[in-house]
Amino acid sequence: MSVDNGGATVTPDGQWTTRVTFYSPSIVRVSKYPGATAPDKKSYSVIMQPESVTLGTERKANGVTLKSSSLTASIGADGNVRFSDSKGNLLLSESASSHAPCVNKVDEGRFKVSQSYNLDSTEVIFGLGQRQSPVLNQRGQDVRMWCGNTNITIPYFTSDKGYGLYWDNAGDSRFTDIDNIASFTSEVAPSIDYYFIYRDGTQDGVIAGIRSLTGEATMFPIWTLGHWQCRERYKSSDELCDVLDRYRALEIPLDGMVQDWQYWGCDSNWNAMKFVNPHYINKMGDAKWMRYLPNDEDPNAVYPDPRIKSPEEMVSYVHDNNSKLMISIWANFGPWTDQYRELDKIGALLPFETWPRNRGVRPYDPFNPKARDIYWKYLTNLYKMGIDAWWTDSTEPDHFEAPGDADYMTHDGSWRSVKNAFALMTNKGIYEHQRKMKGNNRRSVQMTRCGTFGLQHYGTFSWSGDVVSNWNVMKNQIPSGLNYVICGIPFWNTDIGGFFGWDYKNDPKSPA
């Protein structure tokens, strides 16, 4: 047992070392690892470095107690930790932990780890991200932490006692709450690693701790809080601008237009990040460009000459009519794109089947810093054109999982060990690159289909994905959104009419 200025360390005989570190008077990190030296561990969400904290210490035969101005952490001789407020009222105590060597060869040297906590029988907890669940209170839940379209799972919960707990693992994990024992388990980790946050018993205090730990929320421009107009996609510049004209003619307030997919053309040219669809560049009927016509359109159909003849003209038209423009960009690329070829050269394309299927489209590896540089290099084309905001779609990413995919090695480790940070790294890369651009003061605004702890620091929020249009799904968006924002991400959005109309036979005239 040892005590230092920042915390204390206990190594029970024959067991893992427990390390408690005060990052601030209201934030405590708990690490458990084999041996005497903590392993190197990368956190995608946590950016805070430990502050100098004045601690009162008390050594006893059965452990050590550390007190800050906000909370107390006690480490038993068995390595278990208890948290109390400044008056000694128990907030949370550990139950048990476990660790076993990973069985997958690609994760050799790491462990499957678990940590359990004792919850009061009447305690209420919130969080775990945005899931398609009708419940607000997350007690009694069994949740796989593995993000997908419409489900943003975040390994964080907060209690009505006024504390928050973040399980710092970006890989395949699970949360369970059975018989008042709540547990986090991760398939791959160098150590058990989590953060406990408590200031004064209020959620304001917890959220302040999240912002200190993962970064302040960025300020969005005021137009983002207004009315946005979007549909499954606009198929031409004229269609988008005609809708904008109609809003103005009807004097309905409108702050943002959203251009969804296929402005790049066909699926093989997926996410080229430039306007190649002949509708947008006044090239309908030109054989050189008709090969890029979206796959679901008839190349022999007769189309009128466009009123808006270039993407630059479309952007200017939107701005001249007092609106902003968001555009869809994806985390995967078609084989005809320059990005695909350049990313493939450095081994930064993931060999997964993704959407659209059977087109050779592949996700990129955002954990690779060179890949993030390439992503922004091509996105600069749209940025310089004047696009105001990014809709970063499919940042789970879309993935039709096959046996063995979880063993694939990204730049930072196996897919199973990092996947849930995919959205964070993609959006962080865009945000940081845009902030470095000179000569333009536009704020970075990104709406993404996935997310994780700390997303608020990178000009990004999430929407609830491609939800189905029915009343129960709409009802579920309320607890889904509330459990998402309680994780410290202040803004959230949903398709107010849903996205897929399957339940009503895709009939927009259905009374339902």
C-alpha positions as CSV (number, residue, x, y, z in Angstrom):
1,M,0.0,0.0,0.0
2,S,1.4,3.4,-1.0
3,V,0.0,7.0,-0.9
4,D,1.2,9.9,-2.9
5,N,0.1,13.4,-3.8
6,G,-2.4,12.3,-6.4
7,G,-3.8,9.2,-4.9
8,A,-3.0,5.8,-3.6
9,T,-2.1,2.3,-4.7
10,V,-3.0,-1.1,-3.2
11,T,-1.7,-4.5,-4.3
12,P,-3.5,-7.4,-2.6
13,D,-1.4,-10.5,-2.4
14,G,-1.6,-12.4,-5.6
15,Q,-4.1,-10.0,-7.1
16,W,-4.1,-7.1,-9.4
17,T,-3.0,-3.6,-8.3
18,T,-5.7,-1.1,-7.6
19,R,-4.7,2.5,-8.4
20,V,-7.0,5.5,-7.3
21,T,-6.1,8.9,-8.8
22,F,-7.9,12.2,-8.1
23,Y,-8.0,14.1,-11.4
24,S,-9.8,17.0,-9.6
25,P,-11.7,17.3,-6.3
26,S,-14.7,15.8,-8.0
27,I,-13.2,13.3,-10.5
28,V,-11.5,10.1,-9.5
29,R,-10.0,7.5,-11.8
30,V,-9.8,3.9,-10.8
31,S,-7.4,1.5,-12.6
32,K,-6.7,-2.1,-11.9
33,Y,-3.9,-3.9,-13.7
34,P,-1.5,-6.8,-13.3
35,G,1.9,-6.1,-11.8
36,A,3.3,-3.0,-10.2
37,T,3.3,-0.7,-13.3
38,A,0.2,0.6,-15.0
39,P,0.1,-0.4,-18.7
40,D,-0.1,2.1,-21.5
41,K,-3.7,2.7,-22.3
42,K,-5.2,5.0,-24.9
43,S,-8.4,6.8,-24.1
44,Y,-10.4,8.3,-27.0
45,S,-12.8,10.2,-24.8
46,V,-10.8,11.5,-21.9
47,I,-8.5,14.5,-22.6
48,M,-8.1,15.8,-19.0
49,Q,-4.8,15.5,-17.2
50,P,-4.7,15.1,-13.4
51,E,-4.7,18.4,-11.5
52,S,-2.9,19.0,-8.2
53,V,-5.5,18.1,-5.6
54,T,-5.2,18.6,-1.9
55,L,-6.1,15.3,-0.2
56,G,-6.6,14.3,3.3
57,T,-5.4,10.7,3.9
58,E,-6.0,8.2,6.5
59,R,-4.2,4.8,6.6
60,K,-5.8,1.9,8.4
61,A,-5.0,-1.8,8.6
62,N,-7.8,-2.6,6.2
63,G,-7.0,0.1,3.6
64,V,-6.6,3.8,3.0
65,T,-9.0,6.7,2.7
66,L,-8.5,9.7,0.5
67,K,-10.6,12.9,1.0
68,S,-11.0,15.9,-1.3
69,S,-13.3,18.8,-0.8
70,S,-16.1,17.0,-2.7
71,L,-15.8,13.3,-2.1
72,T,-14.1,10.4,-0.4
73,A,-12.5,7.3,-2.0
74,S,-11.6,4.4,0.3
75,I,-9.5,1.5,-0.9
76,G,-9.8,-1.7,1.0
77,A,-6.9,-4.1,1.5
78,D,-8.7,-6.4,-1.0
79,G,-8.5,-3.7,-3.6
80,N,-12.2,-2.8,-3.7
81,V,-13.1,0.9,-3.7
82,R,-15.9,2.8,-2.0
83,F,-17.1,6.3,-2.7
84,S,-18.8,8.7,-0.3
85,D,-19.7,12.3,-0.3
86,S,-17.9,14.9,1.9
87,K,-20.2,14.1,4.8
88,G,-19.5,10.4,4.7
89,N,-22.7,9.3,3.0
90,L,-22.1,6.2,0.9
91,L,-22.6,6.8,-2.8
92,L,-21.3,3.7,-4.5
93,S,-19.2,0.7,-3.6
94,E,-17.5,-1.9,-5.8
95,S,-18.7,-5.5,-5.5
96,A,-16.2,-7.6,-7.4
97,S,-13.9,-7.5,-10.4
98,S,-12.6,-10.2,-12.7
99,H,-9.9,-10.6,-15.4
100,A,-8.9,-13.3,-17.8
101,P,-6.4,-13.4,-20.7
102,C,-8.0,-12.8,-24.1
103,V,-8.5,-15.9,-26.1
104,N,-8.2,-14.2,-29.5
105,K,-4.7,-14.2,-30.8
106,V,-4.9,-10.7,-32.2
107,D,-5.7,-9.5,-28.6
108,E,-2.9,-11.5,-27.0
109,G,-1.5,-9.8,-23.9
110,R,-4.8,-8.1,-23.0
111,F,-7.7,-9.2,-20.8
112,K,-11.4,-9.7,-20.7
113,V,-12.3,-7.6,-17.7
114,S,-15.3,-6.9,-15.5
115,Q,-16.2,-4.6,-12.6
116,S,-19.4,-4.8,-10.5
117,Y,-21.0,-2.2,-8.2
118,N,-23.5,-2.3,-5.5
119,L,-26.6,-0.2,-6.2
120,D,-29.3,0.6,-3.7
121,S,-32.6,-1.1,-4.4
122,T,-34.4,2.2,-4.9
123,E,-31.6,3.9,-6.8
124,V,-32.5,5.3,-10.2
125,I,-29.9,5.5,-13.0
126,F,-29.9,7.1,-16.4
127,G,-27.6,7.1,-19.5
128,L,-26.1,4.3,-21.5
129,G,-26.5,6.4,-24.6
130,Q,-29.3,6.6,-27.1
131,R,-31.1,3.3,-27.5
132,Q,-34.4,2.4,-28.9
133,S,-35.9,1.6,-25.6
134,P,-39.1,2.8,-24.0
135,V,-37.6,3.1,-20.5
136,L,-36.0,6.1,-19.0
137,N,-34.7,4.5,-15.8
138,Q,-31.9,2.1,-16.8
139,R,-32.2,-0.3,-13.8
140,G,-32.5,-3.9,-14.6
141,Q,-31.1,-3.5,-18.1
142,D,-28.8,-5.9,-20.1
143,V,-27.2,-3.9,-22.9
144,R,-24.4,-4.8,-25.3
145,M,-22.2,-1.9,-25.9
146,W,-21.8,-2.2,-29.6
147,C,-23.0,0.7,-31.6
148,G,-25.3,0.4,-34.7
149,N,-27.8,2.4,-36.7
150,T,-30.4,3.8,-34.2
151,N,-28.5,2.5,-31.2
152,I,-25.7,4.7,-29.7
153,T,-24.4,2.7,-26.7
154,I,-22.3,4.7,-24.3
155,P,-20.7,3.0,-21.2
156,Y,-21.8,5.7,-18.8
157,F,-24.6,6.0,-16.3
158,T,-25.5,8.6,-13.7
159,S,-27.5,8.2,-10.5
160,D,-30.2,10.1,-8.8
161,K,-27.7,10.3,-5.9
162,G,-25.8,12.8,-8.0
163,Y,-22.8,10.8,-9.3
164,G,-21.7,9.6,-12.7
165,L,-19.6,6.7,-13.7
166,Y,-17.8,6.3,-17.1
167,W,-16.4,2.9,-18.1
168,D,-13.4,3.9,-20.3
169,N,-13.4,1.2,-23.0
170,A,-14.2,1.7,-26.7
171,G,-14.6,-2.0,-27.5
172,D,-17.2,-4.7,-27.3
173,S,-18.6,-4.4,-23.8
174,R,-21.7,-5.1,-21.8
175,F,-23.7,-3.5,-19.0
176,T,-25.9,-5.5,-16.8
177,D,-28.0,-4.8,-13.6
178,I,-29.2,-7.9,-11.8
179,D,-30.2,-8.1,-8.2
180,N,-28.8,-4.6,-7.4
181,I,-25.4,-5.5,-8.9
182,A,-24.5,-3.3,-11.9
183,S,-21.6,-4.5,-14.0
184,F,-19.5,-3.4,-16.9
185,T,-17.6,-6.1,-18.9
186,S,-15.3,-5.6,-21.8
187,E,-13.9,-8.2,-24.2
188,V,-10.5,-6.6,-24.6
189,A,-8.6,-4.2,-22.3
190,P,-5.1,-3.8,-20.9
191,S,-6.7,-3.0,-17.5
192,I,-9.9,-2.1,-15.7
193,D,-10.3,1.6,-16.1
194,Y,-13.2,3.9,-15.1
195,Y,-14.0,7.4,-13.8
196,F,-16.2,8.4,-10.9
197,I,-17.7,11.9,-10.9
198,Y,-19.3,13.7,-7.9
199,R,-19.3,17.3,-7.0
200,D,-22.3,18.4,-4.9
201,G,-25.1,15.8,-5.6
202,T,-26.5,17.7,-8.6
203,Q,-26.5,16.7,-12.2
204,D,-25.0,20.1,-13.0
205,G,-22.0,19.0,-10.9
206,V,-21.8,15.7,-12.8
207,I,-22.1,17.4,-16.2
208,A,-19.4,19.9,-15.2
209,G,-17.2,16.9,-14.4
210,I,-17.9,15.3,-17.8
211,R,-16.9,18.6,-19.5
212,S,-13.7,18.8,-17.5
213,L,-12.9,15.2,-18.3
214,T,-13.8,15.0,-22.0
215,G,-13.8,18.7,-23.1
216,E,-16.2,21.6,-23.1
217,A,-19.2,21.6,-25.5
218,T,-18.5,23.8,-28.5
219,M,-20.8,26.7,-29.3
220,F,-23.0,26.2,-32.4
221,P,-24.1,29.0,-34.7
222,I,-27.6,30.2,-33.9
223,W,-29.0,29.0,-37.3
224,T,-28.6,25.4,-36.2
225,L,-31.3,25.9,-33.6
226,G,-33.9,26.8,-36.2
227,H,-35.9,24.8,-38.7
228,W,-34.1,22.4,-41.0
229,Q,-35.6,21.0,-44.2
230,C,-34.5,17.6,-45.3
231,R,-35.9,14.7,-47.3
232,E,-34.6,11.2,-48.2
233,R,-32.6,13.1,-50.8
234,Y,-32.9,15.9,-53.3
235,K,-32.2,14.6,-56.7
236,S,-31.0,17.9,-58.3
237,S,-30.1,21.4,-57.5
238,D,-33.4,22.6,-58.9
239,E,-35.4,20.4,-56.6
240,L,-33.5,21.7,-53.6
241,C,-33.8,25.3,-54.6
242,D,-37.5,24.9,-55.6
243,V,-38.3,23.7,-52.1
244,L,-36.4,26.6,-50.6
245,D,-38.4,29.0,-52.9
246,R,-41.7,27.4,-51.6
247,Y,-40.8,28.0,-48.0
248,R,-40.0,31.7,-48.8
249,A,-43.2,32.1,-50.8
250,L,-45.3,30.7,-47.9
251,E,-43.3,32.7,-45.4
252,I,-42.5,29.6,-43.3
253,P,-39.3,30.2,-41.3
254,L,-36.4,28.1,-42.6
255,D,-32.8,28.2,-41.5
256,G,-31.1,25.2,-43.1
257,M,-31.4,23.0,-46.2
258,V,-29.9,19.5,-46.1
259,Q,-28.5,17.8,-49.2
260,D,-28.5,14.1,-48.6
261,W,-26.7,11.3,-50.6
262,Q,-26.1,10.7,-54.3
263,Y,-25.0,14.2,-55.2
264,W,-21.8,12.3,-56.0
265,G,-23.7,10.0,-58.4
266,C,-23.8,6.2,-58.6
267,D,-22.9,3.8,-55.9
268,S,-19.5,2.9,-57.3
269,N,-18.6,6.6,-56.8
270,W,-20.0,6.5,-53.3
271,N,-19.0,9.5,-51.1
272,A,-16.7,11.1,-53.6
273,M,-17.2,14.4,-51.7
274,K,-17.8,16.2,-54.9
275,F,-20.8,16.8,-57.3
276,V,-20.5,14.2,-60.1
277,N,-24.2,13.4,-60.5
278,P,-24.9,14.9,-63.9
279,H,-28.1,16.5,-62.6
280,Y,-26.1,18.9,-60.5
281,I,-23.4,19.8,-63.1
282,N,-25.6,20.3,-66.1
283,K,-24.3,17.2,-67.9
284,M,-27.5,15.2,-68.4
285,G,-27.2,13.3,-71.7
286,D,-23.4,13.7,-71.8
287,A,-22.1,10.1,-72.2
288,K,-18.9,11.0,-70.2
289,W,-21.0,11.9,-67.2
290,M,-24.1,9.7,-67.5
291,R,-22.1,6.7,-66.2
292,Y,-22.3,8.5,-62.8
293,L,-26.1,8.7,-62.9
294,P,-27.5,7.2,-59.7
295,N,-28.3,3.5,-60.1
296,D,-32.1,3.9,-59.5
297,E,-32.6,6.4,-62.2
298,D,-33.6,5.8,-65.9
299,P,-30.9,7.2,-68.1
300,N,-33.4,7.4,-71.0
301,A,-35.8,9.6,-69.3
302,V,-36.2,13.2,-70.5
303,Y,-35.2,15.9,-68.0
304,P,-35.7,19.7,-68.5
305,D,-32.7,22.0,-68.7
306,P,-31.7,23.0,-65.1
307,R,-32.3,26.4,-63.7
308,I,-29.4,26.0,-61.3
309,K,-26.5,24.9,-63.5
310,S,-23.6,24.2,-61.0
311,P,-23.1,23.2,-57.4
312,E,-21.4,26.6,-56.7
313,E,-24.5,28.3,-58.1
314,M,-26.7,26.2,-55.8
315,V,-24.7,27.1,-52.7
316,S,-24.8,30.7,-53.6
317,Y,-28.6,30.5,-54.2
318,V,-29.2,29.0,-50.8
319,H,-27.1,31.6,-49.1
320,D,-28.6,34.5,-51.1
321,N,-32.0,33.3,-49.9
322,N,-31.0,33.5,-46.3
323,S,-30.5,29.8,-45.5
324,K,-27.5,27.6,-44.7
325,L,-26.6,24.3,-46.3
326,M,-25.6,21.0,-44.7
327,I,-24.4,18.1,-46.9
328,S,-24.1,14.4,-46.4
329,I,-20.7,12.8,-46.1
330,W,-20.0,9.2,-45.2
331,A,-17.4,7.0,-43.5
332,N,-17.0,4.8,-46.5
333,F,-15.9,5.1,-50.2
334,G,-16.8,3.6,-53.5
335,P,-14.1,2.0,-55.7
336,W,-14.3,4.8,-58.3
337,T,-13.3,7.5,-55.9
338,D,-9.9,9.1,-55.4
339,Q,-10.2,8.6,-51.7
340,Y,-10.7,4.9,-52.0
341,R,-7.5,4.5,-54.1
342,E,-5.4,6.7,-51.8
343,L,-6.6,5.1,-48.6
344,D,-6.1,1.6,-50.1
345,K,-2.5,2.4,-50.8
346,I,-1.8,3.0,-47.1
347,G,-3.9,0.0,-45.9
348,A,-6.6,2.3,-44.4
349,L,-9.7,0.6,-45.8
350,L,-11.6,-1.9,-43.6
351,P,-12.4,-5.2,-45.4
352,F,-16.0,-5.2,-44.3
353,E,-19.2,-5.4,-46.3
354,T,-21.0,-2.1,-45.9
355,W,-23.8,-0.1,-47.4
356,P,-24.5,0.0,-50.3
357,R,-24.1,-3.8,-50.6
358,N,-22.4,-5.5,-53.5
359,R,-20.9,-2.3,-54.8
360,G,-17.3,-2.7,-53.5
361,V,-17.8,0.2,-51.0
362,R,-15.6,0.0,-47.9
363,P,-15.3,2.0,-44.7
364,Y,-12.1,3.8,-43.9
365,D,-9.9,3.5,-40.7
366,P,-10.4,6.8,-38.8
367,F,-7.9,5.5,-36.1
368,N,-5.2,6.1,-38.7
369,P,-4.1,9.7,-38.5
370,K,-2.9,9.6,-42.2
371,A,-6.4,8.4,-43.1
372,R,-8.0,11.3,-41.3
373,D,-5.7,13.7,-43.2
374,I,-6.8,12.1,-46.5
375,Y,-10.4,12.4,-45.5
376,W,-10.1,16.1,-44.9
377,K,-8.0,16.7,-48.0
378,Y,-10.9,15.7,-50.2
379,L,-13.6,17.3,-47.9
380,T,-11.8,20.6,-48.4
381,N,-13.4,20.8,-51.8
382,L,-16.8,21.1,-50.3
383,Y,-15.6,23.4,-47.5
384,K,-14.2,25.9,-49.9
385,M,-17.4,25.8,-51.9
386,G,-19.1,27.3,-48.9
387,I,-20.9,24.3,-47.4
388,D,-21.9,25.3,-43.8
389,A,-22.3,22.0,-42.0
390,W,-21.5,18.3,-42.3
391,W,-23.9,15.4,-42.0
392,T,-21.5,12.6,-41.1
393,D,-23.6,9.6,-41.9
394,S,-23.0,5.9,-41.2
395,T,-20.4,6.5,-38.5
396,E,-21.1,3.2,-36.7
397,P,-20.2,2.3,-39.5
398,D,-22.8,0.4,-41.5
399,H,-21.5,-3.1,-41.3
400,F,-23.0,-6.4,-42.3
401,E,-21.0,-8.4,-39.8
402,A,-19.3,-11.7,-40.8
403,P,-17.4,-14.2,-38.7
404,G,-13.8,-13.1,-38.2
405,D,-14.5,-9.3,-38.8
406,A,-13.9,-8.5,-35.1
407,D,-10.3,-9.8,-35.5
408,Y,-9.4,-7.3,-38.1
409,M,-6.6,-5.0,-37.0
410,T,-7.2,-1.3,-37.3
411,H,-4.4,1.2,-36.8
412,D,-5.1,1.1,-33.0
413,G,-5.9,-2.6,-32.4
414,S,-8.5,-5.2,-33.2
415,W,-12.0,-4.1,-34.3
416,R,-13.6,-5.6,-31.2
417,S,-11.3,-3.4,-29.0
418,V,-12.0,0.0,-30.7
419,K,-15.1,0.0,-32.8
420,N,-17.3,2.2,-30.5
421,A,-14.8,5.1,-30.9
422,F,-15.2,5.1,-34.7
423,A,-17.7,8.0,-34.8
424,L,-15.6,10.0,-32.3
425,M,-12.4,9.7,-34.3
426,T,-14.2,10.5,-37.6
427,N,-15.8,13.6,-36.3
428,K,-12.8,14.7,-34.3
429,G,-10.7,14.5,-37.4
430,I,-13.0,16.7,-39.4
431,Y,-13.4,19.2,-36.5
432,E,-9.7,19.5,-35.8
433,H,-8.8,19.9,-39.5
434,Q,-11.4,22.5,-40.1
435,R,-10.3,24.5,-37.1
436,K,-6.8,24.7,-38.6
437,M,-8.1,26.2,-41.8
438,K,-7.2,29.9,-42.2
439,G,-9.1,32.6,-43.8
440,N,-12.6,31.4,-42.8
441,N,-14.3,31.7,-39.5
442,R,-17.1,29.3,-40.0
443,R,-17.8,27.1,-37.0
444,S,-17.6,23.4,-37.4
445,V,-21.1,21.8,-37.2
446,Q,-21.5,18.1,-37.6
447,M,-24.6,15.9,-37.2
448,T,-23.6,12.2,-36.9
449,R,-25.5,9.0,-36.9
450,C,-23.4,7.5,-34.0
451,G,-21.3,8.9,-31.1
452,T,-19.8,8.3,-27.8
453,F,-18.6,10.0,-24.6
454,G,-16.9,13.3,-25.3
455,L,-18.5,13.9,-28.7
456,Q,-19.7,17.4,-27.6
457,H,-16.1,18.7,-27.7
458,Y,-15.8,18.4,-31.4
459,G,-18.7,20.5,-32.8
460,T,-20.8,17.3,-33.1
461,F,-24.2,16.0,-32.0
462,S,-26.1,12.9,-33.0
463,W,-29.5,12.1,-34.4
464,S,-31.3,8.9,-33.7
465,G,-30.7,7.3,-37.0
466,D,-32.9,5.7,-39.6
467,V,-35.9,5.1,-37.3
468,V,-39.1,3.5,-38.6
469,S,-42.2,5.7,-39.0
470,N,-44.6,4.4,-36.4
471,W,-46.1,5.8,-33.2
472,N,-44.3,3.5,-30.7
473,V,-40.9,4.3,-32.3
474,M,-41.7,8.1,-32.1
475,K,-42.6,7.6,-28.4
476,N,-39.3,5.8,-27.8
477,Q,-37.3,8.8,-29.1
478,I,-38.1,10.7,-25.9
479,P,-36.4,8.4,-23.4
480,S,-33.7,7.7,-26.0
481,G,-32.9,11.4,-26.4
482,L,-33.0,12.1,-22.7
483,N,-30.6,9.2,-21.9
484,Y,-28.3,10.4,-24.6
485,V,-28.0,14.0,-23.5
486,I,-27.5,13.1,-19.8
487,C,-24.2,11.5,-21.0
488,G,-23.0,15.1,-21.4
489,I,-23.8,15.8,-25.0
490,P,-26.1,18.8,-25.0
491,F,-27.8,18.6,-28.4
492,W,-29.6,15.7,-30.1
493,N,-32.0,15.3,-33.0
494,T,-34.5,12.9,-34.6
495,D,-36.3,12.5,-37.9
496,I,-39.6,13.9,-36.7
497,G,-41.6,11.8,-39.2
498,G,-39.3,8.8,-39.0
499,F,-37.3,7.6,-41.9
500,F,-38.5,4.2,-43.1
501,G,-42.2,4.0,-43.9
502,W,-42.5,0.2,-44.1
503,D,-45.2,-0.1,-41.4
504,Y,-47.5,2.1,-43.5
505,K,-46.6,0.6,-46.9
506,N,-44.5,3.7,-47.7
507,D,-47.8,5.6,-48.3
508,P,-47.4,9.3,-47.4
509,K,-51.2,9.7,-47.5
510,S,-51.8,7.1,-44.9
511,P,-53.6,8.7,-41.9
512,A,-51.2,6.7,-39.6
